[in-house]
Amino acid sequence: MTTQIYFASNKLGAITNHQLQLMLDRFSLGTLISSEKTALGIMGQTMNVSSSTGDYILKGNPLFFGQFLEERFFVDHLHQHTTLQVPSPYLIDETEDIFGWNYSIMPRLPGIHMNAPDIQPFLTTTEDKEHLAELMANTLVELHHWKVAQFGEFDPLTRTVRPFEGSYRTWLYSTIRYWINDATKYSIITAQDLIWVEHILQSSQNVFDDLHFPTFVMGDFKPENFLIHKHNDEWTISGIFDFTTSYFGDGLADLPKITTMYLENGEEALARKFLSSYVNSTEHQTFRDRFRVHMLHNCALVWGCAKATQQVTWDEELSFAEWAKRYTEFSI
């Protein structure tokens, strides 16, 4: 279930103070002080809860069976394998007697989202912006230090990593083709577009077949899923969370969303700073061949979602290939 993409979610709905207190009592977390839905909540699943023992995040009404077991698996291991601040301990109540659904509760990490309106007046200098680009790259480098023996995803039934069927490249390429085909329901994908897609995939095929060191992939590394904090005039990433789409594959798959964010904001220099900071801290002789495939994957998702929801922000006359080349051909 790890790698399934969800474009909607189950909302928390109405929650009473009595229910929240029952939850706190179950985990001996003190007396309820206040609560509010999170401003940039994870698809409506989260709520801030303050009690006499501290500040917490309630995450409930799971998207799929085992969502919280999966997240706890990754949180626990990242807490062990990295120095990054993750929401540990990650507590789970698998019963449904309080809210009508199961839930997790975790410490509320300090800081603010990089894209929050309140922080923008403080992110005006080139130095600050470049430093944040480096911080994001270094965070991914540390996440990707966690390597395992096989490519795969978390299985909530066995609570272990389940290998992908076939090779990692087979899984990745099948996923990209699936989302390209899905986009045909909402937009025109021409024969020329499909030829272009296949050319990219085939030209990078050998590179992916030669990958032999599965790496942790967060799967959704973006400003909504980490927090920043300024201490002694220096920015830090003070927390990282939401591992619903994490798996073990090629770490470069975590680079497209931040790169795309910068490109869409007209900040190509920062996009290059982000990518070069990552590559300079690792060894990626095949970077370009792999990165453009992962960027193609991201483009397929963005194009299909924008077309389906009628939220296209680019020239509608562009074909998929014409639009996507701006991203797949971008490099350091």
ROLOGU-333344 format. One record per residue: y, x, z of N, C-alpha, C in turn. Coordinates in steps of 0.02 Angstrom, whole numbers, plus 32768, in hexadecimal, padded with zeros to 4 digits. Example, Ala and Ser with C-alpha at 12.3 -4.5 7.8 and 13.67 -1.06 7.14 Angstrom:
7EE4829481867F1F826781867F5B82948186/7F90828281627FCB82AC816580028285818A/
END
This chain:
7FC380298000800080008000803F802A8000/803A8069801280748094801980A180947FDC/8085809A7FA180AD80A57F6680C080657F41/80B0802C7F5D80C57FED7F3E81117FE47F45/81327FCE7F10817A7FC47F1181897F7B7F21/81B67F707F5181CA7F2B7F6482147F227F56/82257EED7F31826B7EDF7F2282877EA77F4E/825F7E8D7F7B82757E5A7FAA824D7E647FEA/82617E42801F823E7E4C805D823C7E0C8086/82167E1080BD82157DDB80EE824D7DE88120/827B7DB9812882B27DC28156829B7DB5819E/82C27DCE81CD82B27DC2821382BB7D798227/82ED7D58820982FB7D13821C831F7D0F825F/83207CD4827C83427CCA82BC83187CE682F5/83377D0F831F83157D2E8358833E7D1F8397/831D7D0A83CC83407CFA840A833F7D34843B/836E7D32846A83707D66849E83307D6484C9/83157D2984D182D77D2384F8829E7D4984D6/82997D43849582657D678470826F7DB28475/82AE7DC8846F82BC7E0F847482AA7E2A84B9/82B87E0484EC82A77E1A852F825B7E1E8539/82377DEE851D81EE7DF1851F81D47E3184FE/81F47E4384C581E17E8084A381EF7EBE84CE/82297EC084EC823B7EF98518820B7EFD8553/81FB7EC4856F81CC7EC385A881887EDE8595/81737ECE855981307EE48542812A7F308541/81627F51853381607F9A852F81867FBC8569/81987F94859C81BC7FAE85D781FC7FD385C2/82247FB2859882617FD0857D82A07FB3859D/829B7F9685D782D67F8285FC82EF7F3B85EC/832F7F308600834E7EEE85F9837C7EEC85BC/83787EB6859683A07EAE855983EA7EAE856A/84117ED48544845A7ED5854A847A7EB2850E/84657EC584D284827EA7849584547EB3845A/84627E8F8423843C7E9883E584667E8183AB/84587E9E8370847A7E89833384527EA382F7/84567E7E82C084347E94828384567ED5826B/842E7F02824F844A7F41823884737F3681F9/84AC7F5B81F484DA7F5381BC84B97F65817A/84937F9B817A84707FB1813D84257FAC8149/84107F73816383CB7F698177839B7F71813D/835F7F86814D832B7F92811C83127F4F8102/83337F3580CE83207EF780AD831B7EBD80DF/83477EBC8111834A7E84814083147E858175/82F17EBD817D82BA7EC181AC82CE7EDD81F0/830C7EF481F9831C7F1A823583557EFC825D/83557F0E829E83887EF782CD83947F2D8302/83D47F36831383E57F62834B83DB7F3D838D/83BB7F5E83BB83AF7F4083FD83C27F738432/83EF7F60846084037F8C849783E97F6F84D8/83CE7F9B850283B47F85854383CB7FB68578/83B77FA985B683C97FD585ED83A9801A85E8/8379802285BB8358806485B4836C80898575/83948069854983AA808C850D83B5805E84D1/83BE807C849783CB80578459838E805E842C/837B8026840E833E802383E683497FFE83A4/83198007837783167FE2833982D77FB88339/82E07F77833182A77F4A8327829C7F4282DC/825F7F4B82C6824D7F41827F82127F12827E/821B7ED8825D81E67EA6826081D97E82821F/81AA7E52822381967E2A81E981837E5781AF/814B7E7B81B581397EAF818581327E95813D/813F7EC3810E813A7EB380C780F17EAD80B2/80C57ED380D3807F7ED480C080567EE980FC/80167EDB80F97FE97EED81307FEB7F39813B/7FF67F4C81787FF47F93818980357FB88180/806C7F95816F80AB7FB8816380BF7FE3819F/80BB7FC881DB80D27FEC821680A08023822B/806080178220802E804B822C803C808781FF/804C807881C1805C80AC8191809980D481A6/80CE80B181B9810A80D481CC80FF80FF820B/80D980E5823A80CB810C827680A3814B8265/807581458236804E817F8220807C81B68208/80AC81A481DD80D981D781C2810B81F081F7/812581C38220815381D78255813282088284/80F581F8829A80D2822482C980C6826982AC/80B1826B826E80A282AC824F80E282D3823F/811782B1822A815682D5821D817482EF825E/816C82C98293818282E182D5815E832182E8/8120832682D380F7836082E38104839A82B2/810D838A8272811083BE823E815683D7822E/818A83B4824481CF83C8823281FB83C78270/823883E08266826B83DD829C829B83A38290/828E837A825E82BA8342824D82B7830C8282/82EF82E9828A82F282B282BA82D78273829A/829D825D82B1827E821F8299827881EF82D5/827081AE82C8826F817D82FF822D817E8325/822681AF835181EA81B7837A81FD81B183C4/81D6818D83ED8197816C83DC81A0812C83B5/817281208387817280E5835D813E80B58379/81558081839B812A805383BE811A80168393/80DD7FFD839780C87FC4836E80A87F8F839B/80BB7F51838F80987F1983AD80757EF48375/80337EF88373800D7EDA833C80007E8F8348/80157E758381800D7E2D838E80497E078372/80437DC5836D80787D9C834F80917D66837E/80827D6C83BE80917D3683EC80DB7D2F83FD/81037D6483F5814A7D60840781747D4683CD/816D7D63839281987D51835981757D298322/81347D288325810F7D0882EE80FA7D3B82BA/810B7D7982C480F67DB1829980F57DF082C4/80D17E2382AD80CF7E6182D3810D7E8B82C4/81187EBE82EC81577EE382E7814E7F298303/81807F5282F681847F94831481C87F9A8337/81CB7FC78367820A7FD68389820D80218393/8247803D838482508086838482958098839E/829F80D683B382E280EA83CA831580E58391/835180D183A1838780D0837083A48116836C/83A18133833083B8817883268405817A8322/842481B18337846D81B68336848881C282F0/84C781B182E684E881C182A684FA8183827E/850F818F82408526815A8214850D816981CD/8506813681A584F081408160852681638137/8511818F810C854081B580E38569818980B5/854E814F80A2857281228075859480E8809A/859780EB80DC85B880B68102860480B980F7/8625808080EE866D808080E1869680A28118/8682809D815686A980BA818D86AD8105818B/867D8125816A867C816E816B869E818E812E/86AC816680FB86C7818280BE870981A880C7/8738819080F3877681B680FD876B81FC8119/872F820981358721824A815286F982778124/86E8825D80E986C2828480B886EB828F8079/872382B18082875282B8804A875482FF802E/873F8331805387458375803B870883888011/871383B47FE186DC83CE7FB986AA83F27FE4/86C3841680158697843C80418667840E8066/868183D68081865683A780A5862283888076/86378375803A860A8355800B85D383867FF4/85E583C47FE885B383F67FD585838404800E/859E8405804A857484128084854183DA808D/8555839C808285268364808884F183678051/8504837C801584D383847FDF849F83B87FF3/84B583EF8011848784238028845B84098061/847983E2808E845283C780C68419839A80AD/84298370807C83F58343806183BE836C8040/83D1839F801A839F83C97FF9837483ED802D/839384088060836D842C8094834083FD80BB/835683BF80C5832C838D80E682ED838080BE/82F58379807C82BB836E8052828D83AB8051/82AA83E68050828184228053825584228091/8272840F80CA824B840E8107821683D78105/8228839C80EC81F7836780E681BC837D80BB/81CB83A18086819883B58056816E83F0806D/817F840C80A58155844180C28112842580DB/811183E380E680D383C480FD80A583BA80C1/807083E180BF804183DE80877FFC83CA80A2/7FD683A880777F948390808A7F6183A58055/7F238390805F7EEE83A780337EE5837D7FF4/7EFE833F7FF47EF283147FBB7F2E82E67FAD/7F3882D77F6D7F6C82A87F597F5482627F6D/7F82823A7F897F6D81F77F9C7FA181D27FC6/7F8C81997FE17FB8816E80087F9381578047/7FBA813E80767F9D812880B57F7680E880AC/7F3B80E480CA7F1180A980C97F128089810E/7F32804E81177F36803081597EF3801A8175/7EC18010814B7E807FFB81637E5C80348186/7E5E806F81687E3D80A981867E6D80D481AE/7EAF80C781A57EE480ED81C67EE0813881B6/7ECD814681787ECA818A815E7EE8818A8118/7EED81C580FA7F0881CB80B67ED081BC8084/7EDE818D80577EAF817980237EC2819C7FE2/7E9581C17FC37EA681E37F837EB781B17F4D/7EE581C57F207EF2819C7EE57EB481987EBA/7EAB81607E987E73815B7E697E8381887E2D/7E5481B37E1C7E6181E37DE77E8F821A7E01/7EB3823B7DD67EDE82727DEA7F2382587DFD/7F4A82837E1D7F8F82717E2E7FB682627DEF/7FAD828A7DBB7FD1827E7D7D7FBE823B7D5F/7F7E82297D627F6981E87D497F8C81B07D6E/7F8F81B57DB07FB181827DD87FFB817F7DC7/801D81B87DC4806481BA7DB68074819E7D72/805181B47D3F805E819D7CFB804F81527CF4/801A813B7D14800980F47D11804080CA7D32/805C80E47D69809280C17D8C80D080BC7D60/80E280F27D3F811C80F27D13811280C07CD9/80D880C37CBB80CA80957C8480CA804C7C9B/80B280417CD880B27FFD7CF380FA7FE27CF8/8128800B7D13816C7FF27D1C81937FEE7CDA/818280187CAA819F80117C6781897FCF7C49/81487FC17C4E812E7F817C34814C7F467C59/81547F4C7C9B81717F167CC281B97F077CAB/81DD7F3C7C9882237F337C8382287F0B7C42/81F27F087C1B81F47EE17BDD81F97E967BEB/81EB7E817C2881F27E3B7C3A823C7E267C3F/82677E577C4A82AE7E487C5782DD7E697C26/82C27E947BFA82EE7EB87BCC82C77ECD7B8E/82EB7EE77B5E82CC7EFF7B2082BA7F497B29/827B7F587B2482637F9D7B2282457FA77ADD/82667FCF7AB482537FD67A6E821880057A66/81FB80047A2A81C580327A1981DE807A7A1E/821D80857A0A823A80C87A0F824080DE7A58/825180AF7A84825480BE7ACC821080D57AE5/81DC80B17AD2819980C17AE9818281057ACF/819381147A91818281567A7481A4818D7A9C/81E481827AAD820A81B37AD481EA81BD7B19/81D881867B3A81B7818A7B7C817781B27B78/814E81A37B46810E81C67B3F811882107B30/814C82207B0B815A82667AFC8168828D7B3C/819082707B69819E82917BA9815F82997BD2/813782637BD580FB82677BFE80C982997BE2/80BE82987BA2808D82C67B8480A3830F7B88/80E3831C7B8180FB83617B8280F7837F7BC8/80F283557BFB80ED836E7C4080A783667C5D/8079834E7C368036833E7C4E8014837A7C6E/801483B37C4D7FF183ED7C67800F84067CA9/805183FF7CB0807384147CED805983EC7D29/805383AB7D20803B83817D577FF0838B7D63/7FCA83987D2F7F8383A67D397F7783E67D5F/7FA884137D5E7FA284537D817FBC84517DC8/7FD484187DDF7FEB84137E257FAF840E7E53/7FAD84397E867F73843A7EB27F8684397EFC/7FC6842F7F0C7FDA84307F52800183F17F63/7FDD83BC7F767FFE837C7F86803083847FBF/806B83677FB480A3836D7FE380B783287FFB/80CF8324803880EB82E58050812582D18024/81278293800F815E82767FE88178823A800F/81B8823A802081D48201804581D481C3801A/81E281CA7FDA81DE81927FAC821D81687FA6/824B816E7FD6828981467FD482C1816C7FF8/82CB81AA7FE382FF81D38003834381C17FE6/836B819E800E83AD81877FF883D9817F8037/841B8178802F8449817580698439813E809B/841C81078084840B80D180B283D480E480E4/83B0811A80D58375812B80FD837D816B8126/83BB8182812C83C781B9815B840E81B28177/841B81D681AE845B81D281D08479821881D5/84BC821B81D484DF825A81DC850C82588219/851B82928234854482968270856B82D8826E/85A982D6828485D28312828585D8832C82CC/85C5836A82D685C8838A831885E683D08310/861983DE8338863C841F83338653842C82EC/867083F882CC868C83FD82898658840C8253/861983FE826185E5840A822F85B783CD822B/85AA83B781ED857F837E81E28536839281E9/850F8364820484C6836C820784A6832A81F3/8467832D81DE844082F081D4841E82E28217/843482AC82378420829F827C83E482708282/83CC8256824B8391822B824E837A82178209/8339820F8201831C81F981C282E481C781D1/82E0819281A982B2815C81B982A08134817B/827481048183825A80D8814F822980FD8121/81EB80FD813581B78120810F818580EF80F1/819E80B480DE8173808080C2815480948080/817780BE8059815D80D18017814A811B8014/81388138804D8125817F804E80DD81888038/80CF81C3801E808B81D380068087821F7FFE/805182377FE08048827F7FD58041828B7F8B/807282AF7F6F807382BB7F27809D82F97F18/80CC82F17EEA80F983277ED5813D831C7EF7/8152834C7F20819083447F4581CE83377F1A/81CC834E7EDB820683437EB0821482F97EA4/81E482CF7EB481EE82867EAC8224826C7EDB/823682927F0E826B827C7F3C82B1828E7F25/82B882B17EED82FA82C87ED7832282967EAD/8304826A7E86832A82417E57835E82127E76/835081F37EAF837E81C17EC983C281DE7EDC/83C182187EFD840082387F10842382527ED2/83FD82707EA4841A82897E66843B82507E3F/841882187E3A843381DD7E17847281C47E39/847281C27E7B84AD81AC7EA084EA81D57E8D/84E282177E8C851A82437E7A853082387E32/850082327E04851182297DBE853681E77DB3/852081B27DD5854281717DCD858881727DEB/8594819E7E1B85D681A57E39860281D77E14/85E981F27DDC860E82237DB5861482667DD8/85E382777E0285E582B57E2985AD82E47E13/85B182FA7DD4857D83247DB8857883677DDD/85B083827DF385AE83C17E17858783BC7E57/858E83837E7A856883797EB8851E836E7EA9/850F834D7E7184CA83447E5E84A983887E52/84CD83B57E3084B283F87E2484AD84207E65/84DD84167E9284DB84387ED3849D84227EFA/849083E17EFA845683C67F1C841583E37EFF/840E83E07EBD83D083F87E9E83C884447EA5/83FE84697E9B83F884B27EA083E984C87EE7/840584A47F1983F684B57F5F83AD84AA7F6E/839084767F52834984697F5C831F849E7F39/832D84AB7EFA830484D97ED4830A85207EEF/834585347F06834E85777F21832885837F61/8314854C7F8382EF85527FC282A4854B7FB8/828F85427F7A824885387F6B823685617F2D/81F8855C7F1981E2857C7EDC81CA85467EAC/81F2853B7E7981E085057E4981EC851E7E02/81BD85447DE981C3855E7DA581BE85277D71/81A084F07D83819784B87D5481C7847F7D65/81FE848F7D85822C845C7D9E8241842A7D68/825A84417D30827784147CFE824283E37CE3/820683FC7CD381D383D17CB781BE839B7CE7/81BB83AB7D2781A7837A7D5981E1834B7D6C/821C83677D738255833F7D89826583077D57/826183167D16827482E37CE6824182A97CE5/820382B77CF681D182817CFB81E182557D37/81F282737D6F8203824C7DAA824482257D9F/827382447D7A82B082207D6A82A281E67D3B/827481EF7D0D825E81B87CE18242817F7D0B/821B818E7D3C81FF815C7D69823781357D8B/826881587DA582A181377DC682C8810C7D94/82D181267D5882F681007D2582D280BF7D14/829180C17D10826B80847D018276804F7D36/827780657D76828280367DAD82C9801A7DAC/82FB80467DA2834180317DA3834F80037D69/833880157D2D83437FEC7CF283257FA67CFB/82E57FA47D0E82C37F647D1582E37F387D49/82F57F557D8383147F2E7DB883587F137DA3/83817F3E7D8483C47F297D6E83C17EF37D39/83927EFA7D0B838B7EC77CD783727E857CF4/83427E897D2283257E4D7D3F83587E267D69/83847E4A7D8B83B57E2A7DB783F97E217D97/83FE7E347D57843C7E2F7D3084757E547D54/84667E917D6A84977EBB7D8B849F7EFE7D67/849F7EFB7D2584A67F377CFD84ED7F517D02/84F47F927D0E85367FB17D1585477FDF7CDC/851C7FE17CA98527800D7C70852D7FE47C30/853B80047BF985437FE47BB985027FC07BA5/85057F7F7B9F84CA7F567B8F84AD7F667B4B/84D57F857B2084BD7F957ADD848F7FD27ADC/848E7FF97B11846480347B13841A80217B17/83F280467AF283A9803D7AF9839380607B3A/835680537B4F833E80737B8C834080BF7B86/832980DA7B4E832881227B46836F813F7B44/839C811E7B2183E281367B1E840181387B64/83F481057B8B841081027BCF83EE81367BFD/83AC813A7BFA838781647C29839081AF7C1C/83A081C27BDE83A682097BCE83DC822C7BF8/840F82077C0C844282257C37842482417C77/83EF82207C8F83D082337CCE839682637CC3/836C82557C928330827F7C88834382C47C6D/837B82CA7C4A838F830A7C2E83BE83317C5C/83D083137C9483FC83377CC383D4836B7CEA/83F083A57CF183CD83DA7D168401840B7D2F/83EA843C7D548418846E7D70842384A77D3F/
END
